[in-house]
Structure formats: structure tokens, C-alpha cells
Amino acid sequence: MRRTVPEKYHEILTPDYGVGCKRRIFDAAWFPGLNDPRVELTTLPLTSVQERSVTLGPGRTYPDPKKTDSKAPTDERRIPADVIILANGFDTSKWLHPLKVIGQEGKDLVTTMEERGGAQAYQATAMDGFPNFFIIFGPNSATGHSSVILASENMVNYSLKFMKLILSGDAETVDVKQEEEIKYTRDIQEKLSKTVWMSGGCQSWYFTADGWNSTAYP
């Protein structure tokens, strides 16, 4: 990294947390691209948007603003802008949101998950009280650095096994036992607590402020 990117970016590109705690970037053009004079990398937070500009700062998202020996910028800046492309605003802790899924007894899926601590599903696919309902790439489907395509294919194959029971007439409904869903989720969260995602010393979209990780599979 230090041989490839401008020196002014060295600090903000050097993690002070465990490798893998945040999603890694696998792109051969990432570092060389930072030498392009048309590109500027910053950790100043976006604070407001005006008609023809955006305001960044004051403060910074990384390194920690409390780090007194850091040379990373913190001063407010206003930058002229013709086009703004926002790659944020996703609510990664509310799966299927804003889709409203109602199960037995009129229960809402997202509400049911939140009442149990956070987004969850048995084998990342099914939730008790929501019969004949299967999720593709649901909570805790894949590890942080593997293929989401493979994970999605696993969910499809898993769901088809239950659908065949219904289509063949062997069952009218398929549902997960509540105690098994709760046990499965408890085991997942316990194992995740020992991984770099939860103990690596970073903040990421993998988990909520309460420490609930509904994204990764341990």
C-alpha cells in the first residue's frame, strides 16, 4: 500500500483494528486509482447538502477523532458538486425491510425478529410462525469474505427440499419449531462473538450498536 498510494492517504488506509473486521476490498485498481488527481479519498463525514455543493466535516470517521497524534483532516470543507452519488443509507439490520411480511396470529416478521434481539432465521432461511415462507440470502447467510452467490444457492436448495413436501402432497404447511430457531440463533451469536467481526476493534455494518450480528456466518 505504501509503495502505491500517495503518502497523504497512508494513515487513513492503515487499519488500527483486526484484519477482516471490516469487509476487505479485493480490487487490483483500488490503490493505483488513488493516484488519479481527479480522485480524493477522505474520512470527513458528510454533514449537509446544498444546491451546488456538499459540506464535509467537521470531525472524521477514521482515525478516531480522539487520537491526538493523528494528521488526518478534521476541518469543515465545502466542495462544489454537480452530481452526488450516495452509497449509504442502507438499514442492514432490518432484513426484508420495508417489505411487510405477516405470519400467524398477525405477527410482523421484522417486529418478531427485533423482539428476539435482532434479525435471525433458522439456517438463514425460515422463521417460526411464518409457515411456507423461505428467505433467500437471509440473516447470517455467508461469511464476510466468501461468495454471496454460493450462499444464495444454498438457501434455494434448502428451501426446495421443503417445497417438495408440499408439492408432493406430503404436507400442507412447513414451519420451524420455535425452540429450534431460538437455539440455532443463540449458537450463531455465541460463535460470532469469538470472531474478528465482533472482537476486532472496529465499527462496521455487520452488527448493530447493541452488538447483534445478523450479517455474517461464523
matplotlib code that plots the C-alpha trace (Angstrom):
import matplotlib.pyplot as plt

x = [0.0, 2.7, 4.5, 1.4, -0.8, 0.1, 1.6, -1.3, -3.5, -1.3, -2.8, -6.4, -5.7, -3.9, -6.3, -5.9, -8.2, -8.0, -7.8, -11.2, -13.1, -14.4, -15.1, -11.9, -11.5, -10.3, -9.7, -6.4, -7.3, -8.2, -4.8, -3.5, -6.7, -5.9, -3.1, -5.6, -5.7, -9.4, -9.9, -9.8, -10.2, -11.5, -12.9, -14.6, -18.3, -21.0, -22.8, -25.1, -26.0, -26.5, -27.9, -24.5, -22.1, -21.7, -20.3, -17.9, -16.9, -16.0, -14.7, -13.8, -15.0, -11.4, -9.0, -10.7, -11.2, -9.8, -6.5, -4.4, -1.4, -3.4, -2.7, -6.0, -8.1, -11.0, -11.8, -15.1, -14.9, -17.5, -17.0, -18.7, -20.8, -22.8, -23.7, -24.0, -23.9, -24.9, -23.8, -25.1, -28.5, -29.0, -30.6, -28.6, -30.1, -33.7, -33.9, -36.6, -37.4, -39.5, -41.4, -44.1, -44.4, -47.3, -47.3, -49.6, -51.5, -50.9, -47.3, -44.9, -41.6, -39.3, -41.0, -40.8, -37.1, -36.4, -38.3, -35.8, -32.7, -32.3, -32.7, -32.5, -33.8, -33.3, -30.5, -30.8, -34.0, -37.0, -38.7, -41.2, -44.7, -44.3, -45.2, -44.3, -42.1, -38.5, -35.8, -33.1, -29.8, -31.4, -29.7, -26.3, -26.1, -22.4, -19.0, -17.7, -15.4, -17.0, -19.4, -23.0, -23.9, -22.9, -24.8, -27.9, -27.7, -27.6, -30.7, -32.5, -31.6, -32.6, -36.0, -36.7, -36.5, -39.4, -41.4, -41.2, -43.1, -45.9, -46.0, -46.0, -48.9, -46.9, -47.5, -49.8, -47.5, -43.9, -42.9, -39.8, -40.1, -39.7, -37.3, -35.0, -35.0, -34.1, -31.4, -29.9, -29.7, -28.2, -25.5, -24.8, -24.4, -22.2, -19.8, -19.8, -18.7, -15.4, -14.7, -12.8, -16.1, -17.1, -13.7, -11.5, -12.0, -13.8, -17.3, -19.0, -22.3, -22.1, -23.5, -25.8, -24.9, -26.1, -23.6, -26.1, -24.6, -27.2, -24.9, -22.1, -22.0, -19.3]
y = [0.0, 2.5, 1.9, 2.5, 5.3, 8.9, 9.4, 11.7, 8.6, 6.2, 6.9, 6.6, 3.4, 1.7, -0.1, 0.1, -3.0, -6.7, -7.6, -8.7, -6.8, -4.6, -6.0, -6.3, -4.8, -7.2, -4.9, -4.5, -1.0, 0.3, 1.5, 2.7, 4.6, 6.8, 8.4, 9.9, 13.7, 13.7, 11.4, 12.4, 10.0, 11.4, 10.3, 13.6, 12.9, 14.2, 16.8, 18.7, 19.1, 22.4, 23.3, 23.2, 21.8, 19.4, 20.1, 17.6, 17.8, 18.9, 15.8, 12.5, 8.9, 7.5, 7.5, 8.0, 11.8, 11.4, 10.3, 13.4, 12.4, 11.8, 14.0, 13.1, 16.2, 17.2, 20.8, 21.5, 21.8, 22.8, 21.1, 22.1, 19.3, 18.7, 15.1, 13.4, 9.6, 8.3, 4.8, 4.8, 4.8, 1.1, -0.4, -3.7, -4.8, -5.0, -7.8, -7.6, -4.0, -2.2, -5.3, -6.1, -9.9, -11.0, -14.5, -16.4, -14.5, -11.3, -11.1, -8.9, -10.6, -7.7, -7.0, -10.6, -10.7, -7.5, -8.8, -11.7, -9.5, -8.9, -10.2, -14.0, -17.1, -20.9, -21.8, -18.2, -19.4, -19.9, -18.3, -20.0, -18.6, -17.9, -21.2, -21.9, -18.8, -19.1, -16.4, -16.4, -14.9, -14.3, -13.3, -14.9, -16.4, -16.1, -15.4, -11.9, -12.7, -15.5, -15.7, -14.5, -16.4, -19.7, -18.7, -17.9, -21.1, -23.0, -21.2, -22.1, -25.8, -25.9, -24.2, -26.6, -29.6, -28.2, -27.1, -30.6, -31.9, -29.5, -30.0, -33.8, -33.6, -35.0, -31.8, -28.7, -26.4, -26.4, -24.5, -24.3, -25.2, -22.1, -23.7, -24.8, -21.4, -19.7, -22.3, -22.0, -18.2, -18.4, -20.7, -18.4, -15.3, -17.1, -18.3, -14.9, -13.3, -15.0, -13.9, -10.9, -9.2, -8.8, -8.7, -7.0, -3.5, -1.8, -0.5, -1.9, -2.5, -6.2, -5.6, -3.2, -0.8, -3.4, -6.0, -8.1, -9.5, -10.6, -10.4, -12.9, -16.7, -17.9]
z = [0.0, 1.0, -2.3, -4.4, -2.9, -2.1, 1.4, 2.4, 2.4, 4.4, 7.8, 6.8, 4.8, 7.7, 10.0, 13.7, 14.1, 13.2, 9.5, 8.4, 11.0, 8.1, 4.7, 2.7, -0.8, -3.4, -6.4, -8.2, -9.3, -5.9, -4.7, -8.1, -8.6, -5.7, -7.7, -10.1, -9.5, -10.1, -7.0, -3.4, -0.5, 2.8, 6.1, 6.8, 7.4, 5.1, 7.2, 4.7, 1.1, -0.7, -4.1, -5.8, -3.1, -0.2, 3.2, 4.8, 8.5, 11.0, 12.6, 10.9, 10.9, 10.9, 12.7, 16.0, 16.5, 20.0, 18.6, 19.2, 17.2, 14.0, 11.0, 9.3, 8.4, 10.7, 9.5, 7.7, 3.9, 1.3, -2.1, -5.4, -6.8, -10.0, -9.3, -5.9, -5.7, -2.3, -1.3, 2.2, 3.9, 3.9, 7.0, 7.1, 10.4, 9.2, 6.7, 4.0, 5.2, 4.1, 2.8, 5.3, 6.0, 8.2, 9.7, 12.0, 14.6, 12.6, 13.6, 11.6, 10.6, 11.4, 14.7, 15.7, 14.9, 16.9, 19.9, 20.0, 19.8, 16.1, 12.6, 12.5, 10.8, 11.1, 8.7, 7.4, 5.6, 7.8, 10.8, 13.1, 12.9, 9.2, 7.5, 3.9, 3.9, 2.9, 2.6, 0.0, 1.4, 4.8, 8.1, 8.8, 5.3, 4.4, 5.8, 5.4, 2.5, 0.6, -2.3, -1.7, -4.9, -3.3, -0.1, -2.1, -4.0, -0.7, 0.5, -2.7, -2.4, 1.3, 0.5, -2.3, 0.0, 2.0, -1.1, -2.5, 0.6, -0.1, -3.9, -3.5, -1.1, 1.9, 3.8, 3.7, 5.6, 6.7, 9.8, 12.1, 15.8, 17.8, 20.3, 17.4, 15.8, 19.1, 19.8, 16.3, 16.6, 20.1, 18.9, 15.9, 18.0, 20.5, 17.9, 16.2, 19.4, 19.1, 15.5, 14.2, 13.2, 16.9, 18.6, 16.0, 17.5, 14.6, 13.8, 10.8, 9.2, 10.1, 13.6, 15.4, 18.2, 20.6, 19.2, 17.3, 14.1, 11.6, 8.6, 8.9, 9.3, 11.7]

ax = plt.figure().add_subplot(projection="3d")
ax.plot(x, y, z, "-o")
ax.set_aspect("equal")
plt.show()
